[in-house]
Amino acid sequence: MSEIIDVKQDDDPMDIARKWYLRLEDSSWDGTVIDGLNKWLDQNEENRAAFEEVAIFWSEIDTMPEIMALRETEAQPSLHLKERLEANSEPEQKNKVVPITQHHRTPSASFRRFSGMQRWAMAASLLFVCSLGLIIYSNDLPDGTYQTATGERQIIELTDGSTLFLNTHSKASVIYTDTVRKVNLIEGEARFNVEKDATRPFIVETSRGIVRAIGTSFNIYDNETQVEVIVFEGTVAVNHSNNRTTKLNTSSLSEEGYSTNAVLVSGGKRIAALENGLSVVRPAHPLELSQKIAWQSGKLIFRGQKLSEVIKEMSRYTSKKIIISDDRLGEMEIGGAFDTDDFEALLNAIEDTFPVRIIRFTPLVAVIIEA
């Protein structure tokens, strides 16, 4: 971490203090680091005050729920990712996969517990590791299974001409037979453009039910608390279930081929499958429709959403960890269009628009505080 200790003396004292403070997270530091820090502190009272302010700030951050929860888990060393990828050859797929983003993965580092000043500094490095959301992303997936890491998107061109757009941090498996076309959306978000085939319905299984279509275009997002379905064209039938093994009873199908207890959702409408049932079908807001189309081209659109909601949504596409230090700041409303791979542009817009400061402790950890 030579870039942290290599400080310029004409920098702002607060910036220098943060660099020295984070330098202490490196377990390889020795007496020369302490000597350098002490010489800088002895230069003037402004340096000492800046370092004390950083220490106090981190002591407060260290007691935040996010930090306390992360400290309970120690990151385990992993094999070098390049070696893992080279060891796994990509399985042959009948469906054509078109990657539309390139995600740069960073191997994790081991974590050891420290006390006092080092423990506070280590909170930053722990966030750095844990915020990566490191799933060992392997190409060694079962045939017909597709997965994206954080920040990745894929287009899967299915054998019948249908298309599956897989969003960030998502996973799905595809099974085609002579009588049915089935996709299991294991996690995440996907858009489906389905080719018509009256002899083989297109079924998507989710954690909270089944979505059935013949020829249509729709988006499904499983965010753990609900499964949201927004239909762009055509009509889909939605059955609620909290069990992925639930099967459609073919004896209860209507003449149109839909389950008689299903809820029909037509183009421009939205429905959500909750834990206890289905929500009321309602027209999708124009912003909702725009948002579900925009993510496919790497864009996120906001119109007056709370800052906390914007950060949460943008965090789906990045390994950065952003902490809002005060709940009042999270209530501020923001709007705009941002690239999913340019989190820094969002942070700059926040800092330019609101009376806040963004303190960047590492390239992947930042805290929003009141200015």
Long-range contacts (C-beta under 8 A, 24 or more apart in sequence): 1-25, 1-26, 5-33, 5-36, 7-40, 13-46, 13-47, 13-49, 13-50, 14-50, 14-53, 14-54, 16-40, 16-47, 16-50, 17-47, 17-50, 17-51, 17-53, 17-54, 18-54, 18-359, 18-361, 20-51, 21-51, 21-54, 21-55, 21-58, 21-117, 21-120, 21-121, 22-121, 22-124, 22-361, 22-362, 24-117, 24-118, 24-121, 25-118, 25-121, 25-122, 25-124, 25-125, 27-112, 55-117, 55-120, 57-359, 58-120, 58-121, 58-123, 58-124, 59-120, 61-120, 61-123, 61-323, 61-325, 61-367, 62-119, 62-120, 62-123, 64-323, 66-127, 66-323, 67-123, 67-126, 67-127, 70-123, 70-126, 70-127, 70-130, 71-123, 71-126, 73-130, 74-110, 74-111, 74-112, 74-113, 75-108, 75-109, 75-110, 75-111, 75-126, 75-129, 75-130, 76-108, 76-110, 77-108, 77-109, 77-110, 78-107, 78-108, 78-134, 78-136, 79-107, 80-107, 81-105, 81-106, 81-107, 81-136, 81-137, 84-136, 84-138, 85-138, 85-139, 88-138, 88-139, 88-140, 89-139, 90-139, 91-139, 91-140, 91-141, 91-142, 91-143, 92-143, 93-143, 93-144, 94-143, 94-144, 94-159, 95-144, 95-156, 95-157, 95-158, 95-159, 95-174, 96-156, 96-157, 97-146, 97-154, 97-155, 97-156, 97-157, 98-154, 98-155, 98-156, 98-157, 99-152, 99-153, 99-154, 100-153, 100-154, 100-155, 100-298, 101-151, 101-152, 101-153, 101-298, 101-341, 102-152, 103-148, 103-149, 103-150, 103-151, 103-152, 105-134, 105-137, 105-149, 106-132, 106-319, 107-134, 108-132, 108-134, 124-361, 124-362, 124-365, 125-362, 127-321, 127-362, 127-364, 127-365, 128-321, 128-362, 128-364, 128-365, 130-321, 131-319, 131-320, 131-321, 131-364, 131-365, 132-319, 132-364, 133-169, 133-319, 142-173, 144-173, 144-174, 144-175, 145-171, 145-172, 145-173, 145-174, 146-171, 146-172, 146-173, 146-174, 147-171, 147-172, 148-188, 150-316, 150-317, 150-318, 150-319, 151-317, 151-318, 151-319, 151-340, 151-341, 153-295, 153-296, 153-298, 160-195, 160-197, 160-200, 161-195, 162-192, 162-193, 162-194, 162-195, 162-202, 163-192, 163-193, 164-190, 164-191, 164-192, 165-190, 165-191, 165-192, 165-193, 165-296, 166-190, 167-191, 167-221, 167-295, 167-296, 168-316, 168-317, 168-340, 169-316, 176-200, 184-244, 185-220, 185-222, 187-222, 188-221, 188-222, 189-219, 189-220, 189-221, 189-222, 189-295, 190-219, 190-220, 191-217, 191-218, 191-219, 191-220, 191-292, 191-296, 192-216, 192-217, 192-218, 192-219, 192-220, 193-217, 194-234, 198-257, 201-257, 203-248, 205-244, 206-244, 206-273, 207-242, 207-244, 208-240, 208-241, 208-242, 208-273, 208-274, 208-275, 209-238, 209-239, 209-240, 209-241, 209-246, 209-273, 209-278, 210-238, 210-239, 210-241, 210-246, 210-248, 211-236, 211-237, 211-238, 212-236, 212-237, 212-238, 212-239, 212-248, 212-257, 212-258, 212-259, 212-262, 213-237, 214-257, 216-267, 218-265, 219-292, 221-292, 225-274, 225-275, 226-272, 226-273, 226-274, 226-275, 226-279, 227-272, 227-273, 228-270, 228-271, 228-272, 229-265, 229-270, 229-271, 229-272, 229-273, 230-269, 230-270, 230-284, 230-288, 230-289, 230-292, 231-265, 231-266, 231-267, 231-268, 231-269, 231-270, 231-284, 232-267, 232-268, 232-289, 232-292, 232-293, 233-267, 234-266, 234-267, 235-264, 235-265, 235-266, 235-267, 236-264, 236-265, 237-262, 237-263, 237-264, 237-265, 238-262, 238-263, 238-264, 238-265, 238-271, 238-273, 238-278, 239-263, 240-273, 240-277, 240-278, 242-275, 294-337, 295-340, 298-339, 298-340, 298-341, 299-337, 299-338, 299-339, 299-340, 300-337, 300-338, 300-339, 300-340, 301-336, 301-337, 302-334, 302-335, 302-336, 302-337, 302-338, 303-335, 304-333, 304-334, 304-335, 305-333, 305-334, 305-335, 306-330, 306-331, 306-332, 306-333, 306-334, 307-331, 307-332, 307-333, 307-334, 307-350, 307-354, 307-368, 310-334, 310-346, 314-338, 314-340, 314-343, 314-346, 317-341, 317-343, 318-343, 319-364, 320-363, 320-364, 320-365, 320-366, 321-364, 321-365, 321-366, 322-347, 322-366, 322-367, 322-368, 323-365, 323-366, 323-367, 323-368, 324-367, 324-368, 325-367, 325-368, 325-369, 325-370, 326-369, 326-370, 329-354, 329-356, 329-368, 329-369, 329-370
